[in-house]
Amino acid sequence: MFGLFKKKPKEKQPPQIQDLNGKPIKAGDRVTSLRYELGACKVVLEGLEYFYESEEKEGERISYVKMVDAITENQKVLLLTEADA
């Protein structure tokens, strides 16, 4: 009515991703890849998309979309803790 109650457009947010055990993953975390033989990876957020950059293979970078587990819809990675490092 008169434009007083217009909906504000929502800002797009990056997706919420979780490792195979259901732990949330955010940019900057270190994970172990269970696919593509990447080994230990660092999670990088570029725009609205996450990438896994391999620390063991120079220049290897995989999108989070390729790491989705079909059954659980979580990522095929395991979150590394400080004790694992």
Kinemage of the C-alpha trace (Angstrom):
@kinemage 1
@onewidth
@group {chain A} dominant
@subgroup {mainchain}
@vectorlist {calphas} color= white
{ca met a 1} P 0.000 0.000 0.000
{ca phe a 2} L 1.821 3.346 -0.750
{ca gly a 3} L 5.201 1.605 -0.795
{ca leu a 4} L 5.707 1.700 2.968
{ca phe a 5} L 6.098 -2.036 3.397
{ca lys a 6} L 8.301 -3.017 0.468
{ca lys a 7} L 10.416 -6.116 0.882
{ca lys a 8} L 14.103 -5.454 0.968
{ca pro a 9} L 16.111 -7.604 -1.425
{ca lys a 10} L 18.154 -10.201 0.458
{ca glu a 11} L 21.876 -10.300 -0.095
{ca lys a 12} L 23.041 -13.600 -1.507
{ca gln a 13} L 24.989 -15.690 0.986
{ca pro a 14} L 27.496 -18.458 0.294
{ca pro a 15} L 26.065 -21.939 0.887
{ca gln a 16} L 26.406 -23.630 4.255
{ca ile a 17} L 28.594 -26.694 3.730
{ca gln a 18} L 29.396 -29.542 6.108
{ca asp a 19} L 32.034 -32.249 6.165
{ca leu a 20} L 31.170 -35.941 5.978
{ca asn a 21} L 30.572 -36.040 9.757
{ca gly a 22} L 28.205 -33.045 9.684
{ca lys a 23} L 30.648 -30.442 11.070
{ca pro a 24} L 30.252 -26.998 9.460
{ca ile a 25} L 33.033 -25.827 7.130
{ca lys a 26} L 33.951 -22.180 6.600
{ca ala a 27} L 36.556 -20.332 4.556
{ca gly a 28} L 40.084 -20.752 5.878
{ca asp a 29} L 39.501 -24.217 7.383
{ca arg a 30} L 41.854 -27.094 6.621
{ca val a 31} L 40.301 -30.355 5.448
{ca thr a 32} L 41.367 -33.756 4.132
{ca ser a 33} L 39.910 -34.530 0.728
{ca leu a 34} L 38.436 -37.995 0.192
{ca arg a 35} L 38.247 -37.518 -3.586
{ca tyr a 36} L 40.597 -36.557 -6.427
{ca glu a 37} L 43.694 -37.457 -4.335
{ca leu a 38} L 44.132 -33.867 -3.150
{ca gly a 39} L 45.241 -34.741 0.389
{ca ala a 40} L 45.181 -31.824 2.835
{ca cys a 41} L 43.366 -28.776 1.455
{ca lys a 42} L 42.549 -25.233 2.461
{ca val a 43} L 38.977 -23.971 1.966
{ca val a 44} L 38.832 -20.732 -0.034
{ca leu a 45} L 35.731 -18.590 -0.613
{ca glu a 46} L 35.729 -16.772 -3.941
{ca gly a 47} L 32.595 -14.769 -4.626
{ca leu a 48} L 29.790 -17.053 -3.477
{ca glu a 49} L 31.579 -20.335 -4.247
{ca tyr a 50} L 33.909 -22.439 -2.126
{ca phe a 51} L 37.035 -24.076 -3.528
{ca tyr a 52} L 39.409 -26.653 -2.070
{ca glu a 53} L 43.056 -25.756 -2.765
{ca ser a 54} L 45.440 -28.660 -2.306
{ca glu a 55} L 48.417 -28.043 -0.033
{ca glu a 56} L 50.192 -31.126 -1.350
{ca lys a 57} L 49.647 -30.757 -5.119
{ca glu a 58} L 50.666 -27.347 -6.410
{ca gly a 59} L 47.905 -25.548 -8.304
{ca glu a 60} L 45.191 -28.199 -7.776
{ca arg a 61} L 41.869 -26.553 -7.046
{ca ile a 62} L 38.418 -28.180 -6.981
{ca ser a 63} L 34.978 -26.603 -6.584
{ca tyr a 64} L 32.856 -27.659 -3.615
{ca val a 65} L 30.142 -28.765 -6.061
{ca lys a 66} L 32.287 -31.721 -7.201
{ca met a 67} L 32.768 -32.915 -3.615
{ca val a 68} L 29.107 -33.492 -2.675
{ca asp a 69} L 28.241 -36.933 -1.297
{ca ala a 70} L 25.106 -38.167 -3.063
{ca ile a 71} L 23.576 -39.883 -0.025
{ca thr a 72} L 24.174 -37.355 2.768
{ca glu a 73} L 24.552 -34.217 0.583
{ca asn a 74} L 27.552 -33.279 2.766
{ca gln a 75} L 31.045 -32.709 1.425
{ca lys a 76} L 33.429 -35.643 0.832
{ca val a 77} L 36.031 -34.081 3.120
{ca leu a 78} L 36.993 -34.391 6.771
{ca leu a 79} L 37.638 -31.279 8.836
{ca leu a 80} L 41.169 -31.153 10.294
{ca thr a 81} L 41.460 -30.007 13.889
{ca glu a 82} L 44.452 -28.421 15.609
{ca ala a 83} L 45.400 -31.841 17.016
{ca asp a 84} L 45.512 -33.319 13.482
{ca ala a 85} L 47.921 -30.687 12.168
